[in-house]
Structure formats: C-alpha cells, structure tokens
Amino acid sequence: KADKWPKDSLAIYFPETNETRKWAKLKSFKVPSEGASVLAYMLEEDKKVEEKDSTVQKKEEEEPLEEKGESKPKTKDSKTKKKVYKGSKLTVLDTKTNEEKIYQDVTEYSFARKGSGMIITSIEEDSINTSRIYFLDTKSGDSVKLWEKNGVTKKVSSDEKMTQIAFLHSEDTAKTKIYSLYHWTQEMDLPALLVDSLTEGMPEDYVVS
C-alpha cells in the first residue's frame, strides 16, 4: 500500500552558512514563482486516535464505577468524530530570517504567480465545521484573516497577483452539499456572495460546483 511506502524528505541548503536543514515525512511543499525567500510545507502526521467531538461530555469521568457483574451499555457519547477533510499543519518558513508561521487544519494553500501574496484555507472539523481563509504577505510577514464562516470552503483561486479571489462555500451539514460562489477583492472588507442556486438566470435544479 502507498501509505506504507517510505515518505519523502525535504532538504534546504543555506550557502551562507554551509548548512542543510532536513524534514522527514514530507506531505507537500510549495515555493513562490518569483520574488520571495519563503517556503511552505506540510509533513505527514503520526496516526493517532481521533479526538472526540468537543460537544461530547466525558460521562465516564463523572459516573460511578460499574458494580461487579453489571455491564453499562455503550452510548453515542463514546463515539469519535471521523475527520473528512483532514487538514494538516502548514509551516511557512522565511529562509532569510528562519522565522516560521504556523497554520492549523490547512486544506489548501497557494502562492501568487506574481507578487508576494499567499492564500491559506483551513477547515476546523467539529460538530459544526468552521472554514477560514488567510492572506499572507510573504514580503512583510503580515497575515490577515479574510474569511471565517461555519461550513466548508474549497477551490480557492486567484488572479496572478492575488488582488482578487473566488471560492466555493457551503453551510450544509449533509454529506451532499450545495455550494455557493463567493468573490473578494482588495477593495472589499469581506468576500461577497456572487452566485448560488437562487441567483436570477440560474437554470432550475442547477447548482454551483
């Protein structure tokens, strides 16, 4: 199986100090096309038991021990919530200053083809998922949260300089989701709804995908 194969490693050589830094269990990495001395990477995480839904109370800690010979029926509270989107920790490293920025639960990330922009999308999975989009200026190091909303955000795309972005978002909790298209430009405080299933001109029974 592919998940049992040896994982790749990431290595960076710093000629100024004749030093090589290495990271094992590489999941993915990206570098800007031009202009910035940053590197973004994800590492494979060690498998562990899924954490319980934060809304589940640990009743086993509150209830008394069972009497001998009696068995306590299992309840839904003992179940764990299986992660669907499986976001990972993203590290953005400035190779000149060695400064690192960490983002959790990241599902998508990309650099601008031109300029110093970077877009990072995360989905925090819980009883209600929360999606976030961050804009990072890789030159100044400033990071801004552009979007935070309950539901699932995906397929974030931008123009070459990341002066505008578009993405899909759904607040549906069902497995089959209906998405809406949102748009943001640098002149806007928050992304705005552009198209959904109720938009005038949208054919009946058609949805954004």
Short mmCIF file of the C-alpha atoms (twelve columns), coordinates in Angstrom:
data_MODEL
# 
_entry.id   MODEL 
# 
loop_
_atom_site.group_PDB 
_atom_site.id 
_atom_site.type_symbol 
_atom_site.label_atom_id 
_atom_site.label_alt_id 
_atom_site.label_comp_id 
_atom_site.label_asym_id 
_atom_site.label_seq_id 
_atom_site.Cartn_x 
_atom_site.Cartn_y 
_atom_site.Cartn_z 
_atom_site.pdbx_PDB_model_num 
ATOM 1   C CA . LYS A 1   0.000   0.000  0.000   1 
ATOM 2   C CA . ALA A 2   1.148   3.517  -0.786  1 
ATOM 3   C CA . ASP A 3   0.709   4.684  2.810   1 
ATOM 4   C CA . LYS A 4   3.314   2.119  3.897   1 
ATOM 5   C CA . TRP A 5   5.960   3.277  1.439   1 
ATOM 6   C CA . PRO A 6   8.866   5.375  2.784   1 
ATOM 7   C CA . LYS A 7   7.938   9.060  2.878   1 
ATOM 8   C CA . ASP A 8   9.881   11.747 1.045   1 
ATOM 9   C CA . SER A 9   12.114  14.179 2.909   1 
ATOM 10  C CA . LEU A 10  12.614  17.895 2.321   1 
ATOM 11  C CA . ALA A 11  16.087  19.440 2.412   1 
ATOM 12  C CA . ILE A 12  17.193  23.063 2.109   1 
ATOM 13  C CA . TYR A 13  20.801  24.107 1.658   1 
ATOM 14  C CA . PHE A 14  21.877  27.510 3.013   1 
ATOM 15  C CA . PRO A 15  25.104  28.521 1.170   1 
ATOM 16  C CA . GLU A 16  25.752  31.466 3.509   1 
ATOM 17  C CA . THR A 17  26.255  29.126 6.471   1 
ATOM 18  C CA . ASN A 18  27.003  25.886 4.592   1 
ATOM 19  C CA . GLU A 19  24.107  24.341 6.491   1 
ATOM 20  C CA . THR A 20  21.496  21.851 5.302   1 
ATOM 21  C CA . ARG A 21  18.159  21.536 7.097   1 
ATOM 22  C CA . LYS A 22  16.036  18.437 6.611   1 
ATOM 23  C CA . TRP A 23  12.439  17.466 7.364   1 
ATOM 24  C CA . ALA A 24  11.246  13.861 7.187   1 
ATOM 25  C CA . LYS A 25  7.763   12.553 6.247   1 
ATOM 26  C CA . LEU A 26  7.086   15.268 3.699   1 
ATOM 27  C CA . LYS A 27  3.463   15.550 2.594   1 
ATOM 28  C CA . SER A 28  3.751   18.553 0.260   1 
ATOM 29  C CA . PHE A 29  5.683   21.766 -0.291  1 
ATOM 30  C CA . LYS A 30  5.465   24.874 -2.465  1 
ATOM 31  C CA . VAL A 31  7.667   27.858 -3.265  1 
ATOM 32  C CA . PRO A 32  6.732   31.168 -4.939  1 
ATOM 33  C CA . SER A 33  7.349   31.519 -8.658  1 
ATOM 34  C CA . GLU A 34  9.310   34.711 -8.067  1 
ATOM 35  C CA . GLY A 35  10.345  37.359 -5.623  1 
ATOM 36  C CA . ALA A 36  10.155  35.829 -2.137  1 
ATOM 37  C CA . SER A 37  12.506  33.819 0.059   1 
ATOM 38  C CA . VAL A 38  9.783   31.720 1.659   1 
ATOM 39  C CA . LEU A 39  8.892   28.059 1.606   1 
ATOM 40  C CA . ALA A 40  5.623   26.417 2.663   1 
ATOM 41  C CA . TYR A 41  5.457   22.755 3.597   1 
ATOM 42  C CA . MET A 42  3.318   20.107 5.265   1 
ATOM 43  C CA . LEU A 43  4.568   16.976 6.992   1 
ATOM 44  C CA . GLU A 44  2.763   13.683 7.424   1 
ATOM 45  C CA . GLU A 45  1.348   13.439 10.931  1 
ATOM 46  C CA . ASP A 46  1.676   10.340 13.060  1 
ATOM 47  C CA . LYS A 47  -1.554  8.388  13.171  1 
ATOM 48  C CA . LYS A 48  -3.464  8.771  16.415  1 
ATOM 49  C CA . VAL A 49  -6.888  8.142  17.771  1 
ATOM 50  C CA . GLU A 50  -9.359  10.762 16.560  1 
ATOM 51  C CA . GLU A 51  -10.291 13.281 19.222  1 
ATOM 52  C CA . LYS A 52  -13.848 13.275 20.488  1 
ATOM 53  C CA . ASP A 53  -16.270 15.913 19.350  1 
ATOM 54  C CA . SER A 54  -15.821 18.917 21.629  1 
ATOM 55  C CA . THR A 55  -19.549 18.929 22.357  1 
ATOM 56  C CA . VAL A 56  -19.427 15.404 23.795  1 
ATOM 57  C CA . GLN A 57  -19.195 15.260 27.564  1 
ATOM 58  C CA . LYS A 58  -16.935 12.690 29.093  1 
ATOM 59  C CA . LYS A 59  -19.596 10.977 31.100  1 
ATOM 60  C CA . GLU A 60  -17.311 8.111  32.024  1 
ATOM 61  C CA . GLU A 61  -15.350 10.522 34.223  1 
ATOM 62  C CA . GLU A 62  -18.469 11.708 36.015  1 
ATOM 63  C CA . GLU A 63  -20.401 8.468  36.548  1 
ATOM 64  C CA . PRO A 64  -19.553 5.986  39.319  1 
ATOM 65  C CA . LEU A 65  -17.799 2.722  38.516  1 
ATOM 66  C CA . GLU A 66  -19.975 -0.180 37.448  1 
ATOM 67  C CA . GLU A 67  -20.928 -2.724 40.052  1 
ATOM 68  C CA . LYS A 68  -19.409 -6.161 39.651  1 
ATOM 69  C CA . GLY A 69  -21.328 -8.315 37.195  1 
ATOM 70  C CA . GLU A 70  -23.127 -5.397 35.544  1 
ATOM 71  C CA . SER A 71  -22.291 -4.023 32.153  1 
ATOM 72  C CA . LYS A 72  -23.009 -0.462 31.108  1 
ATOM 73  C CA . PRO A 73  -24.496 -0.087 27.594  1 
ATOM 74  C CA . LYS A 74  -22.445 1.914  25.151  1 
ATOM 75  C CA . THR A 75  -23.796 5.342  24.301  1 
ATOM 76  C CA . LYS A 76  -23.323 7.620  21.305  1 
ATOM 77  C CA . ASP A 77  -21.157 9.851  23.516  1 
ATOM 78  C CA . SER A 78  -18.369 7.261  23.361  1 
ATOM 79  C CA . LYS A 79  -18.100 7.540  19.590  1 
ATOM 80  C CA . THR A 80  -15.414 9.636  17.940  1 
ATOM 81  C CA . LYS A 81  -15.972 12.063 15.091  1 
ATOM 82  C CA . LYS A 82  -14.235 10.897 11.941  1 
ATOM 83  C CA . LYS A 83  -12.423 13.648 10.096  1 
ATOM 84  C CA . VAL A 84  -13.442 14.117 6.471   1 
ATOM 85  C CA . TYR A 85  -11.266 16.976 5.203   1 
ATOM 86  C CA . LYS A 86  -8.155  16.046 7.188   1 
ATOM 87  C CA . GLY A 87  -6.409  19.405 7.250   1 
ATOM 88  C CA . SER A 88  -2.750  19.454 8.251   1 
ATOM 89  C CA . LYS A 89  -0.340  21.809 9.953   1 
ATOM 90  C CA . LEU A 90  1.254   24.182 7.452   1 
ATOM 91  C CA . THR A 91  4.599   25.808 8.141   1 
ATOM 92  C CA . VAL A 92  5.638   28.916 6.202   1 
ATOM 93  C CA . LEU A 93  9.382   29.425 6.589   1 
ATOM 94  C CA . ASP A 94  11.270  32.617 5.768   1 
ATOM 95  C CA . THR A 95  14.619  31.190 4.686   1 
ATOM 96  C CA . LYS A 96  16.416  34.513 5.284   1 
ATOM 97  C CA . THR A 97  15.286  35.095 8.870   1 
ATOM 98  C CA . ASN A 98  14.346  31.495 9.829   1 
ATOM 99  C CA . GLU A 99  11.035  32.877 11.094  1 
ATOM 100 C CA . GLU A 100 8.159   30.405 10.921  1 
ATOM 101 C CA . LYS A 101 4.408   30.959 10.743  1 
ATOM 102 C CA . ILE A 102 2.165   28.022 11.641  1 
ATOM 103 C CA . TYR A 103 -1.379  27.427 10.407  1 
ATOM 104 C CA . GLN A 104 -3.502  24.512 11.618  1 
ATOM 105 C CA . ASP A 105 -6.076  22.346 9.782   1 
ATOM 106 C CA . VAL A 106 -4.948  23.585 6.360   1 
ATOM 107 C CA . THR A 107 -6.647  22.001 3.337   1 
ATOM 108 C CA . GLU A 108 -5.399  24.289 0.539   1 
ATOM 109 C CA . TYR A 109 -2.562  26.780 0.073   1 
ATOM 110 C CA . SER A 110 -1.036  28.634 -2.859  1 
ATOM 111 C CA . PHE A 111 1.364   31.445 -3.730  1 
ATOM 112 C CA . ALA A 112 0.668   34.297 -6.115  1 
ATOM 113 C CA . ARG A 113 2.289   33.799 -9.517  1 
ATOM 114 C CA . LYS A 114 3.438   37.418 -9.304  1 
ATOM 115 C CA . GLY A 115 3.989   39.498 -6.191  1 
ATOM 116 C CA . SER A 116 4.206   38.490 -2.543  1 
ATOM 117 C CA . GLY A 117 0.755   37.112 -1.774  1 
ATOM 118 C CA . MET A 118 -0.215  33.736 -0.341  1 
ATOM 119 C CA . ILE A 119 -3.667  32.275 0.324   1 
ATOM 120 C CA . ILE A 120 -4.224  29.647 3.024   1 
ATOM 121 C CA . THR A 121 -7.514  27.802 3.586   1 
ATOM 122 C CA . SER A 122 -8.310  25.794 6.718   1 
ATOM 123 C CA . ILE A 123 -11.267 23.711 7.913   1 
ATOM 124 C CA . GLU A 124 -11.585 23.124 11.649  1 
ATOM 125 C CA . GLU A 125 -13.642 19.962 11.973  1 
ATOM 126 C CA . ASP A 126 -16.085 19.639 14.861  1 
ATOM 127 C CA . SER A 127 -19.807 19.076 15.318  1 
ATOM 128 C CA . ILE A 128 -20.059 22.219 13.158  1 
ATOM 129 C CA . ASN A 129 -17.147 22.787 10.779  1 
ATOM 130 C CA . THR A 130 -15.521 26.220 10.601  1 
ATOM 131 C CA . SER A 131 -13.687 27.388 7.484   1 
ATOM 132 C CA . ARG A 132 -11.148 30.183 7.327   1 
ATOM 133 C CA . ILE A 133 -9.151  31.911 4.586   1 
ATOM 134 C CA . TYR A 134 -5.941  33.807 5.391   1 
ATOM 135 C CA . PHE A 135 -3.948  36.178 3.210   1 
ATOM 136 C CA . LEU A 136 -0.227  36.294 3.980   1 
ATOM 137 C CA . ASP A 137 2.074   38.970 2.589   1 
ATOM 138 C CA . THR A 138 5.291   36.968 2.335   1 
ATOM 139 C CA . LYS A 139 7.381   40.130 1.991   1 
ATOM 140 C CA . SER A 140 6.188   41.930 5.128   1 
ATOM 141 C CA . GLY A 141 5.106   38.844 7.059   1 
ATOM 142 C CA . ASP A 142 1.670   40.348 7.763   1 
ATOM 143 C CA . SER A 143 -1.205  37.863 7.908   1 
ATOM 144 C CA . VAL A 144 -4.904  38.796 7.632   1 
ATOM 145 C CA . LYS A 145 -7.965  36.589 8.073   1 
ATOM 146 C CA . LEU A 146 -10.225 37.291 5.100   1 
ATOM 147 C CA . TRP A 147 -12.985 34.816 5.870   1 
ATOM 148 C CA . GLU A 148 -14.388 32.811 8.772   1 
ATOM 149 C CA . LYS A 149 -17.717 31.042 8.482   1 
ATOM 150 C CA . ASN A 150 -19.414 27.842 9.586   1 
ATOM 151 C CA . GLY A 151 -19.372 25.233 6.842   1 
ATOM 152 C CA . VAL A 152 -16.932 24.064 4.182   1 
ATOM 153 C CA . THR A 153 -14.809 26.293 1.939   1 
ATOM 154 C CA . LYS A 154 -12.923 24.859 -1.028  1 
ATOM 155 C CA . LYS A 155 -11.468 25.518 -4.501  1 
ATOM 156 C CA . VAL A 156 -9.944  28.897 -3.655  1 
ATOM 157 C CA . SER A 157 -8.442  30.537 -6.748  1 
ATOM 158 C CA . SER A 158 -6.986  33.957 -7.501  1 
ATOM 159 C CA . ASP A 159 -5.556  36.189 -10.179 1 
ATOM 160 C CA . GLU A 160 -1.791  36.364 -10.725 1 
ATOM 161 C CA . LYS A 161 -1.157  39.000 -8.038  1 
ATOM 162 C CA . MET A 162 -3.891  37.805 -5.651  1 
ATOM 163 C CA . THR A 163 -5.699  41.125 -5.833  1 
ATOM 164 C CA . GLN A 164 -8.909  39.113 -6.011  1 
ATOM 165 C CA . ILE A 165 -10.006 35.588 -5.125  1 
ATOM 166 C CA . ALA A 166 -13.037 33.371 -5.715  1 
ATOM 167 C CA . PHE A 167 -14.087 30.235 -3.845  1 
ATOM 168 C CA . LEU A 168 -16.928 27.847 -3.084  1 
ATOM 169 C CA . HIS A 169 -18.626 27.615 0.307   1 
ATOM 170 C CA . SER A 170 -21.466 25.549 1.745   1 
ATOM 171 C CA . GLU A 171 -23.109 25.704 5.149   1 
ATOM 172 C CA . ASP A 172 -24.907 22.396 4.574   1 
ATOM 173 C CA . THR A 173 -24.240 19.760 7.203   1 
ATOM 174 C CA . ALA A 174 -25.441 16.892 4.984   1 
ATOM 175 C CA . LYS A 175 -22.927 14.688 3.171   1 
ATOM 176 C CA . THR A 176 -24.105 16.002 -0.210  1 
ATOM 177 C CA . LYS A 177 -23.587 19.764 -0.118  1 
ATOM 178 C CA . ILE A 178 -24.884 22.636 -2.231  1 
ATOM 179 C CA . TYR A 179 -22.190 25.261 -2.751  1 
ATOM 180 C CA . SER A 180 -22.291 28.986 -3.442  1 
ATOM 181 C CA . LEU A 181 -19.670 31.070 -5.235  1 
ATOM 182 C CA . TYR A 182 -18.044 33.966 -3.352  1 
ATOM 183 C CA . HIS A 183 -15.755 36.745 -4.585  1 
ATOM 184 C CA . TRP A 184 -13.295 39.103 -2.861  1 
ATOM 185 C CA . THR A 185 -11.087 41.968 -3.997  1 
ATOM 186 C CA . GLN A 186 -8.583  44.090 -2.086  1 
ATOM 187 C CA . GLU A 187 -11.100 46.929 -2.017  1 
ATOM 188 C CA . MET A 188 -13.608 44.782 -0.063  1 
ATOM 189 C CA . ASP A 189 -13.703 44.181 3.686   1 
ATOM 190 C CA . LEU A 190 -15.306 40.742 3.326   1 
ATOM 191 C CA . PRO A 191 -15.991 38.315 0.469   1 
ATOM 192 C CA . ALA A 192 -19.424 38.728 -1.124  1 
ATOM 193 C CA . LEU A 193 -21.857 36.152 -2.475  1 
ATOM 194 C CA . LEU A 194 -21.660 36.098 -6.260  1 
ATOM 195 C CA . VAL A 195 -23.765 33.115 -7.399  1 
ATOM 196 C CA . ASP A 196 -25.929 30.492 -5.696  1 
ATOM 197 C CA . SER A 197 -28.827 28.221 -6.657  1 
ATOM 198 C CA . LEU A 198 -31.297 31.120 -6.248  1 
ATOM 199 C CA . THR A 199 -29.407 33.584 -8.451  1 
ATOM 200 C CA . GLU A 200 -31.521 35.007 -11.275 1 
ATOM 201 C CA . GLY A 201 -30.726 33.214 -14.505 1 
ATOM 202 C CA . MET A 202 -29.547 30.017 -12.822 1 
ATOM 203 C CA . PRO A 203 -31.356 27.076 -14.523 1 
ATOM 204 C CA . GLU A 204 -33.746 25.109 -12.333 1 
ATOM 205 C CA . ASP A 205 -32.094 22.256 -10.380 1 
ATOM 206 C CA . TYR A 206 -28.615 23.576 -11.264 1 
ATOM 207 C CA . VAL A 207 -26.064 24.374 -8.553  1 
ATOM 208 C CA . VAL A 208 -22.582 25.826 -8.383  1 
ATOM 209 C CA . SER A 209 -19.823 23.198 -8.460  1 
# 
